[in-house]
Amino acid sequence: MKPRSTRARVSFVILTIVVLTGVFMVRLVDLQIVQADTLNAEADTKRTLTSVSYGTRGDIVDTNGAILADSVERFDIVISPRVTLLRENASVVVLEDLVQITDIIGGDPDEMLAMILDNPESDFEYLAQGITLDEYQSVLELGITWLYYELSPERSYPNGEIAGNLVGFIGTDGPQAGVELSADECLAGEDVEASYARGEDGVALPGSDVETIEAKDGGTLALTIDRDLQFYVQQRMAQTAEALGATWATGVVMRVSDAHLLAVSDWPTVDPNNVDLADRGALGSRAFSTPYEPGSTVKALTAASLIDAGAANQQTQVVSPYALELTNGGGTISDSFYHEDQRLTLAGALVESSNTAIAQYTDLLDAASRHDYLQAFGLGEKTGIGFYGESSGALYEAKDWDARTNYAVQFGQGLSTTSIQMASAYQALGNDGVRLPPVLVEGCEWPDGTVTDTPSTEGTQVISETAADQTLEMMEMVYSSSGSAPNLQIPGYRVAVKSGTAQVAENGAYGNSVVISYAGLAPAEDPEYIVIATAGIPDSIYSGAIATTFRDIMAQTLTTYRVTPSETSGPDLPLRW
């Protein structure tokens, strides 16, 4: 019996060995063949670290090269808690190092040590983020081997609120507003990512670099804005808004010859360095994004259209009552103050800013033509600048005008515009009737010196040169003969100007709130600059309250650019008959 029992035991052992060998073989095949790629990838992931080198975001500069936004060097300190804790007496040694580190960059060494101890298996944690170049160099000199460093540029806005409404800002999710957002394609850099295998101590293994993408710096974005003039306009508009008790205010300066925007101010506004302190409504630019009914500043465009069409001239006569019953059943319109009947010329209608007179001139030209003129002046369409959040305003088709709107649009109600659109319309008046596309960005200069995104210079002939000149002459009469004339005078210069006061629609009806503005050009005989000053919902409801603001901004602009004073006297047109 023993031989048989022995053979059985041997057979069992052999069978067991065969089975176990088969299992091991199956597992070996599974590990080395079936799951090989997956396991290798997991292993690579565990021993591979990725470092990032950042392409620098491009600068934003003003027309003279002054920095409006740039990128400053900041550094993150990165550690591997797992590797850090490998050393003997790790807690004691690391705490001593942390005390030296926090003496330079600030912070609590005990809290930092607790973070390390709480993540003993982690290979990536931030010890500190956003330290300055000086701090980085001081920490580096400590020679602490378990620290790693990553360049992490941050955006800086050295002028604070100056042009903050235009420049915009960067948030945690990237560009959020202004040209930072609309011109991101120019400004954005391309970052470097380098992956490498590391040893047990976390140091990169020689020759282990597996992926590198070449970093590229962003381009430099040049704006048309003049930083110094922008500063003045912002300050003056802020003073005006606060003095008038306004809800908002905008100020625009444009050069006539090329439609470059030299200043675009908003109040309230945003400091890109401290976005959280700004009102949500002030994170962009109202001058681009918030349309309003412009009121009587549109009367200059109406007069220009009538003259260009041959429907009227500077001396075309009407009798202007305080209140006028519209012949088309549109009800009654009235002027802003009571007066007896006035015998006005077209020039007189602009000086007196008479709604009832303009309504009568309106009947001299058909609605479709009047609409087309307003549209050619740029109303109802975006400017083409591409500023984020820009509004097109509202100019409805003539066929959709009701009986009252048919007249109201010609004195600036029943339509809406932005401050930039009004500046563009007045640019056509000053440029012999040719409207050029407004410009905010001069171009993008790339690191290799090439320049892209240059603006279009193709203009549109809106009205004839004669019509433009005659309109400016009538606007000069506003400067010299209107009730606000004493507050408008700039010694030595002829100025063409028009005021505007428009009621604000509230709950479908006009209430007591208004928007007031002054818009004009100088020197009137050969216009070089346009100024638009606007205040929304002020306590003082008459546009004359903003006349001195217009005067001061225009005077500052003429002084800044050393414009030669006028050598001829202004026109003396008949206002009454």
C-alpha positions as CSV (number, residue, x, y, z in Angstrom):
1,M,0.0,0.0,0.0
2,K,2.9,2.4,0.7
3,P,4.1,2.6,-2.9
4,R,0.6,3.4,-4.1
5,S,0.2,6.1,-1.4
6,T,3.5,7.6,-2.2
7,R,2.7,7.7,-5.9
8,A,-0.6,9.5,-5.0
9,R,1.2,12.1,-3.0
10,V,3.7,12.7,-5.7
11,S,1.0,13.0,-8.3
12,F,-0.9,15.5,-6.1
13,V,2.3,17.6,-5.6
14,I,3.0,17.5,-9.3
15,L,-0.5,18.5,-10.2
16,T,-0.4,21.3,-7.7
17,I,2.8,22.6,-9.1
18,V,1.4,22.4,-12.6
19,V,-1.8,24.3,-11.6
20,L,0.2,27.0,-9.7
21,T,2.6,27.3,-12.6
22,G,-0.3,27.7,-14.9
23,V,-1.8,30.4,-12.7
24,F,1.4,32.3,-12.5
25,M,1.9,32.0,-16.3
26,V,-1.6,33.4,-16.9
27,R,-0.9,36.2,-14.5
28,L,2.5,36.8,-16.1
29,V,1.0,37.0,-19.5
30,D,-1.8,39.3,-18.2
31,L,0.7,41.6,-16.6
32,Q,3.4,41.6,-19.3
33,I,1.2,41.4,-22.4
34,V,-2.5,42.1,-21.8
35,Q,-2.1,44.9,-19.3
36,A,1.4,46.0,-20.2
37,D,0.5,49.3,-21.8
38,T,-1.9,50.3,-19.0
39,L,0.5,49.4,-16.3
40,N,3.5,51.1,-18.0
41,A,1.3,54.2,-18.3
42,E,0.4,54.1,-14.7
43,A,4.0,53.6,-13.7
44,D,5.1,56.6,-15.9
45,T,2.4,58.7,-14.3
46,K,3.6,57.9,-10.8
47,R,7.2,58.6,-11.6
48,T,6.7,61.5,-14.1
49,L,6.3,65.1,-13.1
50,T,5.4,68.0,-15.4
51,S,6.8,71.5,-15.1
52,V,5.4,74.6,-16.8
53,S,7.4,77.5,-18.2
54,Y,5.1,80.4,-19.1
55,G,5.1,82.4,-22.3
56,T,4.8,86.0,-21.2
57,R,1.5,87.8,-21.9
58,G,2.1,90.8,-24.1
59,D,2.0,94.4,-22.8
60,I,-0.8,96.9,-23.5
61,V,0.6,100.4,-24.2
62,D,-0.9,103.8,-25.0
63,T,-0.3,105.7,-28.2
64,N,3.0,107.0,-26.8
65,G,4.3,103.6,-25.6
66,A,3.3,104.2,-21.9
67,I,2.6,100.8,-20.2
68,L,-1.1,100.3,-19.4
69,A,-0.8,96.6,-18.6
70,D,2.2,94.3,-18.3
71,S,3.2,90.9,-16.8
72,V,5.5,90.9,-13.8
73,E,7.5,87.9,-12.6
74,R,6.1,85.9,-9.8
75,F,7.1,82.5,-8.5
76,D,5.4,79.5,-6.9
77,I,7.3,77.3,-4.4
78,V,6.4,73.7,-5.1
79,I,7.3,70.7,-2.9
80,S,6.9,66.9,-2.8
81,P,5.9,66.1,0.8
82,R,6.7,62.4,0.2
83,V,10.3,63.2,-0.7
84,T,10.6,65.9,1.9
85,L,9.7,63.5,4.7
86,L,12.4,60.9,3.6
87,R,15.2,62.6,5.5
88,E,16.1,61.8,9.1
89,N,14.3,63.9,11.8
90,A,12.3,65.3,9.0
91,S,9.8,67.3,11.1
92,V,12.6,69.0,13.0
93,V,14.8,69.7,10.0
94,V,11.9,70.8,7.8
95,L,10.5,73.2,10.5
96,E,13.9,74.8,10.8
97,D,13.9,75.4,7.0
98,L,10.4,76.7,7.1
99,V,11.3,79.3,9.7
100,Q,14.0,80.7,7.4
101,I,11.5,80.6,4.4
102,T,8.8,82.5,6.3
103,D,11.2,85.1,7.5
104,I,11.5,86.1,3.8
105,I,8.0,85.5,2.4
106,G,5.8,85.6,5.5
107,G,3.4,83.0,6.6
108,D,3.2,80.5,9.5
109,P,5.9,77.8,9.5
110,D,3.8,75.6,11.8
111,E,0.9,75.7,9.4
112,M,3.2,74.9,6.5
113,L,4.6,71.9,8.3
114,A,1.1,70.7,9.2
115,M,0.2,70.8,5.5
116,I,3.3,68.7,4.7
117,L,2.6,66.1,7.4
118,D,-1.1,65.9,6.3
119,N,0.0,64.9,2.8
120,P,2.8,62.4,3.3
121,E,2.2,60.5,0.0
122,S,1.7,63.6,-2.2
123,D,4.3,64.5,-4.8
124,F,2.9,67.9,-5.6
125,E,1.8,70.7,-3.2
126,Y,2.2,74.5,-3.2
127,L,4.2,75.8,-0.3
128,A,3.7,79.4,-1.5
129,Q,2.4,81.1,-4.6
130,G,3.0,84.5,-6.2
131,I,6.2,85.4,-4.4
132,T,8.2,88.3,-5.9
133,L,11.5,88.1,-7.7
134,D,13.4,89.5,-4.7
135,E,11.7,86.9,-2.4
136,Y,12.5,84.1,-4.9
137,Q,16.2,85.0,-5.1
138,S,16.4,85.3,-1.3
139,V,14.8,81.9,-0.8
140,L,17.0,80.3,-3.5
141,E,20.1,81.5,-1.6
142,L,19.0,79.4,1.4
143,G,20.0,76.4,-0.6
144,I,17.1,74.2,0.6
145,T,17.2,71.2,-1.6
146,W,13.6,70.0,-1.2
147,L,12.2,73.2,-2.8
148,Y,11.2,73.5,-6.4
149,Y,10.3,76.7,-8.2
150,E,7.8,77.6,-11.0
151,L,7.7,80.9,-12.8
152,S,4.0,82.1,-12.6
153,P,3.6,85.6,-14.2
154,E,0.9,87.9,-12.9
155,R,-0.8,90.8,-14.6
156,S,0.0,94.3,-13.4
157,Y,-1.8,97.6,-14.2
158,P,0.6,100.3,-13.1
159,N,-1.8,103.2,-13.7
160,G,-4.7,101.7,-11.7
161,E,-8.0,103.2,-12.8
162,I,-6.5,105.2,-15.7
163,A,-8.0,103.5,-18.8
164,G,-9.0,100.5,-16.6
165,N,-12.4,100.6,-18.3
166,L,-10.7,100.0,-21.6
167,V,-7.8,97.7,-20.6
168,G,-10.0,95.3,-18.7
169,F,-8.5,92.7,-16.4
170,I,-7.5,89.0,-16.0
171,G,-9.5,86.7,-13.7
172,T,-8.9,83.1,-12.5
173,D,-10.5,81.9,-15.8
174,G,-8.5,84.2,-18.0
175,P,-9.3,87.6,-19.6
176,Q,-12.6,89.0,-18.3
177,A,-13.1,92.4,-19.9
178,G,-11.8,95.2,-22.1
179,V,-9.1,94.7,-24.7
180,E,-7.6,92.0,-22.4
181,L,-10.5,90.0,-23.6
182,S,-11.3,91.3,-27.1
183,A,-7.6,91.3,-28.1
184,D,-6.6,88.1,-26.3
185,E,-5.4,86.5,-29.5
186,C,-2.7,89.2,-29.7
187,L,-1.8,89.3,-26.1
188,A,-1.8,85.6,-25.0
189,G,1.5,83.8,-24.7
190,E,1.9,80.0,-25.3
191,D,3.3,78.1,-22.3
192,V,6.0,75.4,-22.1
193,E,5.1,72.0,-20.6
194,A,8.1,69.7,-19.9
195,S,7.5,66.2,-18.5
196,Y,10.3,64.2,-16.9
197,A,10.9,61.0,-14.9
198,R,12.1,61.6,-11.4
199,G,14.1,59.4,-9.0
200,E,13.1,58.6,-5.4
201,D,14.5,61.9,-4.3
202,G,12.3,63.8,-6.8
203,V,15.3,64.9,-9.0
204,A,14.8,64.6,-12.7
205,L,16.5,61.6,-14.2
206,P,19.1,62.6,-16.9
207,G,17.7,62.3,-20.4
208,S,14.2,61.7,-19.2
209,D,12.6,64.8,-20.8
210,V,9.7,63.3,-22.8
211,E,7.8,66.3,-24.1
212,T,8.6,69.9,-24.7
213,I,6.5,72.6,-26.4
214,E,8.3,75.8,-27.3
215,A,7.0,78.8,-25.3
216,K,6.0,82.0,-27.2
217,D,5.5,85.4,-25.8
218,G,2.4,87.4,-26.7
219,G,2.3,90.5,-28.8
220,T,2.3,94.2,-27.7
221,L,-1.1,95.8,-28.1
222,A,-0.9,99.5,-28.9
223,L,-4.0,101.6,-28.1
224,T,-4.8,105.0,-29.5
225,I,-5.5,106.3,-26.0
226,D,-3.2,109.0,-24.6
227,R,-2.7,108.1,-21.0
228,D,-2.1,111.6,-19.8
229,L,-5.2,113.0,-21.5
230,Q,-7.2,110.0,-20.3
231,F,-6.2,110.8,-16.8
232,Y,-7.4,114.4,-17.1
233,V,-10.7,113.4,-18.7
234,Q,-11.4,110.8,-16.1
235,Q,-10.7,113.2,-13.3
236,R,-12.9,116.0,-14.8
237,M,-15.8,113.7,-15.6
238,A,-15.7,112.2,-12.0
239,Q,-15.8,115.8,-10.6
240,T,-18.7,116.6,-12.9
241,A,-20.7,113.5,-12.0
242,E,-20.2,114.0,-8.3
243,A,-21.1,117.7,-8.5
244,L,-24.3,117.0,-10.5
245,G,-25.3,113.9,-8.5
246,A,-25.3,111.8,-11.6
247,T,-25.6,108.1,-11.7
248,W,-23.0,107.7,-14.5
249,A,-20.9,109.9,-16.8
250,T,-18.8,109.4,-19.9
251,G,-16.2,111.6,-21.7
252,V,-14.8,110.9,-25.1
253,V,-12.0,112.7,-27.1
254,M,-11.6,111.7,-30.8
255,R,-9.1,113.0,-33.4
256,V,-10.9,114.1,-36.5
257,S,-8.3,113.3,-39.1
258,D,-8.2,109.5,-38.4
259,A,-11.0,108.9,-35.9
260,H,-8.5,107.7,-33.2
261,L,-10.0,107.7,-29.7
262,L,-7.6,109.6,-27.5
263,A,-9.6,109.3,-24.3
264,V,-12.7,107.3,-23.3
265,S,-13.6,107.8,-19.7
266,D,-16.4,106.2,-17.6
267,W,-17.6,107.1,-14.1
268,P,-17.7,105.0,-12.0
269,T,-14.9,102.9,-13.3
270,V,-12.7,99.9,-12.3
271,D,-9.2,99.5,-11.1
272,P,-8.0,96.3,-12.7
273,N,-5.7,95.7,-9.7
274,N,-8.7,95.7,-7.4
275,V,-11.7,94.5,-9.4
276,D,-13.6,93.4,-6.3
277,L,-13.9,97.0,-5.2
278,A,-15.8,98.1,-8.3
279,D,-19.5,98.1,-8.9
280,R,-20.5,95.3,-11.3
281,G,-21.9,97.9,-13.7
282,A,-18.5,99.6,-13.9
283,L,-16.4,96.5,-15.0
284,G,-16.5,97.5,-18.7
285,S,-17.1,100.8,-20.6
286,R,-20.4,102.5,-20.6
287,A,-19.2,104.7,-23.5
288,F,-19.3,101.5,-25.6
289,S,-21.9,99.4,-24.0
290,T,-24.7,101.6,-22.7
291,P,-26.9,103.4,-25.2
292,Y,-29.0,106.4,-24.2
293,E,-31.4,108.8,-26.0
294,P,-29.0,111.6,-27.0
295,G,-31.5,114.4,-27.3
296,S,-30.6,117.6,-29.1
297,T,-27.1,116.7,-30.1
298,V,-28.8,114.9,-32.9
299,K,-30.3,118.2,-34.2
300,A,-26.9,118.9,-35.7
301,L,-27.1,115.7,-37.8
302,T,-30.7,116.6,-38.8
303,A,-29.6,120.0,-40.0
304,A,-26.7,118.5,-41.9
305,S,-29.0,116.0,-43.6
306,L,-31.5,118.7,-44.6
307,I,-28.8,120.8,-46.2
308,D,-27.1,117.9,-47.9
309,A,-30.5,116.8,-49.4
310,G,-31.2,120.4,-50.6
311,A,-34.3,120.5,-48.4
312,A,-33.2,123.5,-46.4
313,N,-30.4,126.0,-45.9
314,Q,-29.0,128.0,-43.0
315,Q,-31.7,130.6,-43.4
316,T,-34.8,128.5,-44.1
317,Q,-37.5,130.0,-42.0
318,V,-40.2,128.7,-39.6
319,V,-42.4,130.0,-36.9
320,S,-41.6,128.1,-33.7
321,P,-44.4,128.0,-31.0
322,Y,-43.8,126.7,-27.5
323,A,-46.1,123.7,-28.3
324,L,-46.9,122.3,-31.7
325,E,-49.8,120.0,-32.7
326,L,-48.4,117.5,-35.1
327,T,-50.2,117.3,-38.4
328,N,-50.0,113.5,-38.7
329,G,-51.9,112.8,-35.5
330,G,-48.8,112.3,-33.3
331,G,-50.0,114.5,-30.6
332,T,-48.3,117.6,-29.3
333,I,-44.6,118.3,-28.8
334,S,-43.1,121.2,-26.9
335,D,-39.9,123.0,-26.2
336,S,-38.0,122.6,-22.9
337,F,-39.1,126.1,-21.7
338,Y,-42.1,128.3,-22.4
339,H,-41.8,131.1,-24.9
340,E,-43.9,133.1,-27.3
341,D,-43.8,132.3,-31.0
342,Q,-40.3,132.6,-32.4
343,R,-39.5,133.4,-36.1
344,L,-36.4,131.2,-36.5
345,T,-33.9,130.3,-39.2
346,L,-32.4,126.8,-39.3
347,A,-29.4,128.3,-37.6
348,G,-31.6,129.9,-35.0
349,A,-33.4,126.6,-34.4
350,L,-30.0,125.0,-33.4
351,V,-29.1,127.9,-31.2
352,E,-32.5,127.8,-29.4
353,S,-32.5,124.0,-29.6
354,S,-36.2,124.2,-30.5
355,N,-38.1,120.9,-30.9
356,T,-41.0,122.6,-32.5
357,A,-38.8,124.2,-35.1
358,I,-36.9,121.0,-35.9
359,A,-40.3,119.1,-36.2
360,Q,-41.3,121.6,-38.9
361,Y,-38.1,121.2,-40.8
362,T,-38.5,117.4,-40.5
363,D,-41.5,117.6,-42.9
364,L,-39.2,118.9,-45.6
365,L,-37.5,115.5,-46.1
366,D,-39.2,112.0,-46.3
367,A,-38.8,109.6,-43.5
368,A,-36.8,107.0,-45.4
369,S,-34.1,109.5,-46.4
370,R,-33.9,110.9,-42.9
371,H,-33.4,107.4,-41.5
372,D,-30.7,106.6,-44.1
373,Y,-28.8,109.8,-43.2
374,L,-28.8,108.8,-39.5
375,Q,-27.7,105.3,-40.3
376,A,-24.9,106.7,-42.5
377,F,-23.7,108.8,-39.6
378,G,-23.2,105.4,-37.7
379,L,-26.3,105.3,-35.6
380,G,-28.0,101.9,-35.0
381,E,-24.8,100.0,-35.9
382,K,-21.7,98.9,-34.0
383,T,-18.6,100.9,-34.6
384,G,-16.5,98.0,-35.8
385,I,-14.0,98.4,-33.0
386,G,-15.0,95.0,-31.6
387,F,-14.9,96.1,-28.0
388,Y,-16.4,93.5,-25.7
389,G,-20.0,94.3,-24.8
390,E,-20.3,97.1,-27.4
391,S,-23.9,98.0,-28.2
392,S,-25.3,99.1,-31.5
393,G,-27.9,101.3,-29.9
394,A,-31.3,101.5,-31.6
395,L,-32.4,103.1,-34.8
396,Y,-35.6,101.5,-36.0
397,E,-36.6,101.4,-39.7
398,A,-38.5,104.4,-40.9
399,K,-41.5,102.2,-41.7
400,D,-41.7,101.2,-38.0
401,W,-41.8,104.8,-36.8
402,D,-45.1,105.8,-35.3
403,A,-46.5,109.3,-35.9
404,R,-44.7,110.8,-32.9
405,T,-41.4,109.0,-33.4
406,N,-41.3,110.2,-37.0
407,Y,-40.5,113.7,-35.5
408,A,-38.9,112.7,-32.2
409,V,-35.9,110.9,-33.8
410,Q,-34.8,114.2,-35.4
411,F,-34.3,115.8,-32.1
412,G,-32.8,112.8,-30.5
413,Q,-35.6,110.8,-28.9
414,G,-37.1,107.5,-30.0
415,L,-33.6,106.3,-30.8
416,S,-30.5,105.5,-28.7
417,T,-26.8,105.8,-29.2
418,T,-23.6,105.3,-27.3
419,S,-21.1,108.0,-26.6
420,I,-18.7,106.5,-29.1
421,Q,-21.3,106.5,-31.8
422,M,-22.0,110.2,-31.2
423,A,-18.3,111.0,-31.4
424,S,-18.2,109.1,-34.7
425,A,-21.1,111.0,-36.2
426,Y,-19.5,114.3,-35.2
427,Q,-16.2,113.2,-36.7
428,A,-18.0,113.1,-40.1
429,L,-19.1,116.7,-39.6
430,G,-15.5,117.8,-38.9
431,N,-14.0,115.7,-41.8
432,D,-15.7,117.3,-44.7
433,G,-18.6,114.9,-44.4
434,V,-16.5,111.7,-44.5
435,R,-17.0,109.3,-41.6
436,L,-14.0,107.1,-40.8
437,P,-14.3,104.0,-38.7
438,P,-13.5,104.8,-35.1
439,V,-10.2,103.3,-33.8
440,L,-9.1,102.1,-30.4
441,V,-6.3,99.7,-31.3
442,E,-3.4,100.9,-33.5
443,G,-2.1,97.4,-34.0
444,C,-0.5,94.3,-32.5
445,E,3.3,94.1,-32.6
446,W,4.7,90.5,-32.3
447,P,8.0,89.6,-30.8
448,D,9.6,89.3,-34.3
449,G,8.6,92.9,-35.1
450,T,5.7,92.2,-37.5
451,V,2.6,94.3,-36.9
452,T,-1.0,93.0,-37.4
453,D,-4.5,94.1,-36.7
454,T,-4.0,97.6,-38.1
455,P,-7.2,99.6,-38.5
456,S,-9.1,100.2,-41.6
457,T,-8.8,103.8,-43.0
458,E,-11.6,103.5,-45.6
459,G,-14.2,106.3,-45.0
460,T,-17.8,106.9,-46.1
461,Q,-19.0,110.1,-47.6
462,V,-22.1,110.8,-45.5
463,I,-22.8,114.4,-46.5
464,S,-21.1,116.9,-48.9
465,E,-18.2,119.1,-47.7
466,T,-20.5,122.1,-48.2
467,A,-23.2,120.6,-46.0
468,A,-20.6,119.8,-43.3
469,D,-19.1,123.3,-43.4
470,Q,-22.5,125.0,-43.2
471,T,-23.5,122.8,-40.3
472,L,-20.3,123.7,-38.4
473,E,-21.0,127.4,-38.9
474,M,-24.5,127.0,-37.4
475,M,-22.9,125.1,-34.5
476,E,-20.5,128.0,-34.0
477,M,-23.5,130.2,-33.5
478,V,-24.5,127.9,-30.5
479,Y,-21.0,128.6,-29.1
480,S,-21.3,132.3,-29.5
481,S,-25.0,133.1,-29.0
482,S,-26.7,130.4,-26.9
483,G,-27.6,130.9,-23.3
484,S,-24.7,128.7,-22.3
485,A,-22.2,130.7,-24.4
486,P,-20.5,132.4,-21.5
487,N,-19.6,129.0,-20.0
488,L,-18.3,127.6,-23.3
489,Q,-15.6,130.2,-24.2
490,I,-12.0,129.0,-24.9
491,P,-10.0,132.2,-25.5
492,G,-8.4,132.2,-28.9
493,Y,-10.4,129.4,-30.4
494,R,-13.5,129.0,-32.5
495,V,-15.6,126.1,-31.4
496,A,-18.6,124.3,-33.0
497,V,-20.9,122.8,-30.4
498,K,-24.4,121.4,-29.6
499,S,-26.0,120.6,-26.3
500,G,-28.4,117.8,-25.6
501,T,-31.0,117.0,-22.9
502,A,-33.1,113.9,-23.3
503,Q,-35.7,112.4,-21.0
504,V,-35.2,108.8,-19.9
505,A,-37.9,106.3,-20.6
506,E,-39.0,104.5,-17.4
507,N,-41.6,101.8,-17.5
508,G,-42.6,102.6,-21.0
509,A,-43.0,106.3,-20.5
510,Y,-40.8,109.4,-20.2
511,G,-40.3,110.5,-16.6
512,N,-38.3,113.3,-14.9
513,S,-34.9,111.7,-15.3
514,V,-32.7,112.9,-18.1
515,V,-29.3,112.5,-19.8
516,I,-27.4,115.7,-20.5
517,S,-24.5,116.2,-22.9
518,Y,-22.4,118.6,-24.8
519,A,-20.7,117.6,-28.1
520,G,-18.5,119.7,-30.2
521,L,-15.4,120.2,-32.4
522,A,-12.5,122.6,-32.4
523,P,-11.0,124.6,-34.0
524,A,-14.3,125.1,-35.9
525,E,-12.8,126.5,-39.0
526,D,-10.6,123.3,-39.4
527,P,-11.6,120.8,-36.8
528,E,-8.9,118.6,-35.2
529,Y,-10.6,117.2,-32.1
530,I,-14.1,116.1,-31.0
531,V,-15.2,116.1,-27.3
532,I,-18.4,114.5,-26.0
533,A,-19.2,115.0,-22.3
534,T,-22.3,113.2,-21.0
535,A,-23.9,112.7,-17.6
536,G,-26.7,110.3,-16.8
537,I,-29.6,110.9,-14.4
538,P,-28.1,114.0,-12.7
539,D,-29.9,116.1,-10.1
540,S,-29.5,119.1,-12.3
541,I,-31.5,118.4,-15.4
542,Y,-30.2,121.0,-17.9
543,S,-27.3,120.4,-20.3
544,G,-25.9,123.8,-19.5
545,A,-24.7,122.2,-16.2
546,I,-22.1,120.2,-18.2
547,A,-21.0,123.1,-20.5
548,T,-18.0,123.9,-18.4
549,T,-16.9,120.3,-18.4
550,F,-17.0,120.2,-22.2
551,R,-15.0,123.5,-22.2
552,D,-12.3,122.3,-19.9
553,I,-11.8,119.0,-21.7
554,M,-11.6,120.7,-25.1
555,A,-9.2,123.3,-23.7
556,Q,-7.0,120.6,-22.2
557,T,-7.0,118.7,-25.5
558,L,-6.1,121.8,-27.6
559,T,-3.3,122.6,-25.1
560,T,-2.0,119.0,-25.0
561,Y,-1.6,118.9,-28.8
562,R,-0.5,122.5,-29.2
563,V,-3.2,123.4,-31.6
564,T,-2.7,126.8,-33.2
565,P,-5.3,129.3,-32.1
566,S,-7.9,130.5,-34.7
567,E,-6.8,133.3,-36.9
568,T,-10.2,134.3,-38.2
569,S,-13.4,135.3,-36.6
570,G,-16.5,133.1,-36.5
571,P,-19.6,133.5,-38.7
572,D,-22.5,135.8,-37.9
573,L,-25.5,134.0,-39.3
574,P,-29.1,135.4,-39.0
575,L,-31.0,133.5,-36.3
576,R,-34.4,135.2,-36.6
577,W,-36.4,136.9,-39.3
